[in-house]
Amino acid sequence: MGDKAHTHPGAAGRATAADHPASVRNVVLVGHSGSGKTTLVEALALTAGAVNRAGRVEDGGSVSDYDDIEHRQQRSVQLSLVPVEWDGFKINLLDTPGYADFVGELRAGLRAADAALFVVSASDGVDGSTRMVWEECAAVGMPRAIVITHLEAARADFSEMTRVCAEAFGADDPDAVLPLYLPLHGPEGPDGHAPVTGLTGLLSQKLFDYSTGARKESEPGEDQLPRIDEARNRLIEGIISESEDETLMDRYLGGEQVDVKTLIQDLERAVARGVFFPVLAAAPAADGARQGLGTVELLELITGGFPTPLEREQPRVTTPDGTPRELKPCDPGGPLVAEVVKTSSDPYVGRISLVRVFSGTLRPDETVHVSGHGLADRGHEDHDVDERIGALSTPFGKQQRPVSHAVAGDLACVAKLNRAETGDTLSAKDDPLLMEPWEMPDPLLPLAIQAHSKPDEDKLSQGLSRLVAEDPTMRLEQNQNTHQVVLWCLGEAHADVALERLRSRYGVQVDVVPHKVSLRETFGTRAAGRGRHVKQSGGHGQFAICEIEVEPLPGGSGIEFVDKVVGGAVPRQFIPSVEKGVRAQAAKGVAAGYPLIDVRVTLLDGKAHSVDSSDAAFQTAGALALREAAADAKIHLLEPVAEVTVLVGDDYVGAVMSDLSGRRGRVVGTEQVGTGRTLVRAEVPEIEIGRYAVDLRSLSHGTARFSRAYARHEPMPPQIAERIRQEAKDGS
């Protein structure tokens, strides 16, 4: 790499379809917010001739962050595809948000890509969340490279950042994380900072000067050779150690000169196999420049060192009923299998589905089978429908450029798939197939909403269904206990974007209201109650009297009703009426308006009238009896308790455990997971963890994950219960 000549026509204003998987490269850009991913995508597009100036398409808009919400928030909030052409290859650049709230978009990008570029800012370093994504990629063997940006920063140090990256990403083998190029510095400015003006290729031993706005090649001076040789020798040893030729290291150590062509071939194989991770540098083009620093080198690495879609292991494929189906990997002539990795709405075109084709060839105006399974817990019902797809296109900023087809391995946008949702599989109508869904992060921040007005109420249901269809990391809950509509999100920024999309895309204005947890009531002591419902007002009267006893039961028992009436004091036909009245009152609550649970209600005695007794009268009497018993008993408020598991770095275990204790949590165990991580298990009242998704991220600097599951209801502390009761009184 670094010794190739490149000639390519500008790709601005046109779009072509790849004809074979071997000519496609799918690359996802990963890095924390502000690391420079979007700027890098725009610089690569400029160098490849896909845009007329840095980051701009013909209408003047950005090639990547083009959504109105992204403009307002000044950050990426969604996955963006930017296709460019370079030396006969089609490169699909997948720009992902760096903010943790949009990790669902990142996971979609990882699913669609075959290799990853980790973008690291020289001024910020490597954060914990980036390390976690690196580990995810390592677990599946995804090829990776590292790009260091922001070298123009005053204290930027490429050598130091290379060391930091080797420490962060090369825990098993630091010599697998090495630079391919060294920065070439210009003269120092008044502030003492020497700007990076070019790169030195360690394998080619050439200088590549970008100071004039276009890459120029030259030979290094004698004074530069010692520095080059030291880094070059280490790089060669790193490449050879990962070579498939086991004799090469012995030959090299024996003094044999390994030619550059062989080294480049071994480097490309090691990168494609995911065992060597080169470090490069990049910077955007200056005003008027045609190429950004390091962009040619990056494009060379992508086309020469990253794998083709043919080399990717295909996700598991079954028929809709679960029968496994073996397919030839990435075969353009095979059965159609494509996956919707992103869904968006356009005010003029309608729904647009970004799909990755894994097998077969997708063509416009075909009827395809749409299968969606395995996301029922996110509000996505399983579905199998046939739909006719509209035009095929490739996105470029806000534009959609038509293409004639999309072969296996390529990405394209499909218009007017009205039923398809993110994560769905597209296959042939007469041969329906289903891909195993990728892992989605669990949304753990509740957002309770209600329509702002009657017109909004009419549109709310449809707007919410479209929202969750686009974003499977969002879960819609219609809570039957609290009667709230709850959107479960990944964080506050995720919630803000959801509300903005409801308003701007679907014309629905909503109000955010306090989220309620499902409290319960129960009897703390045994009590008796007498329900007397006697009325006479002309015509048929109402007469029913019943006497009950209520006693507490163990948690999880529900409501038990026992009949111990003797002598027909309550006629047999009215005993179910008493039970119905008791259960109806229990559902309404007896103290603070929360459902009553875990009690046994025993009907002991009563009275009836031959004319005036009725089903309705005994229902009322049963309810009155339960309320009277509650007035004389100690009533506990029960709160839901969640089983919480937190996976956190060892450095933050103490802080996490202390925080959980402060939330009235009980730590029930810890265990070591891998190297440097601990799994903390605790039981915490749900009322205390409404914002835990946000607070844990802050506490652990984005490095911890947690899950929660309902465990049981248990009594709330008296002082908190009293506050809840008072709030209920004030609200009524």
Secondary structure, DSSP 8 states (H G I E B T S, - for coil): -----------TT-----SSGGGEEEEEEE--TTSSHHHHHHHHHHHTT-SSBTTB-TTS-BSS--SHHHHHHTS--S-EEEEEEETTEEEEEEE---SGGGHHHHHHHHHH-SEEEEEEETTTB--HHHHHHHHHHHHTT--EEEEEE-TTSTT--HHHHHHHHHHHH-SS-GGGEEESEEEEE----TTS---EEEEEETTTTEEEE-TTSS-EEE---GGGHHHHHHHHHHHHHHHHHT-S-TTHHHHHHTT----HHHHHHHHHHHHHTTS-EEEEE-----TT-SS-TTHHHHHHHHHHHS--GGGS----EE-TTS-B----TT-TTS--EEEEEEEEEETTTEEEEEEEEEESEE-TT-EEEEEE-S-GGGT---EEEEEE---EEEEETTEEEE-S-EETT-EEEEE--SS--TT-EEEETTB--EE---------EEEEEEESSHHHHHHHHHHHHHHHHH-TT-EEEEETTTTEEEEEESSHHHHHHHHHHHHHTT---EEEE------EEEESS-EEEEEEEEE-SSSS-EEEEEEEEEEE--TT--EEEEE---TTSS-GGGHHHHHHHHHHHHHH-SSSS--B-SEEEEEEEEE--TTT--HHHHHHHHHHHHHHHHHTS-EEEEEEEEEEEEEEEGGGHHHHHHHHHHTT-EEEEEEE-SSSEEEEEEEEEGGG-TTHHHHHHHHHTT--EEEEEEEEEEE--HHHHHHHHHHHHHH-
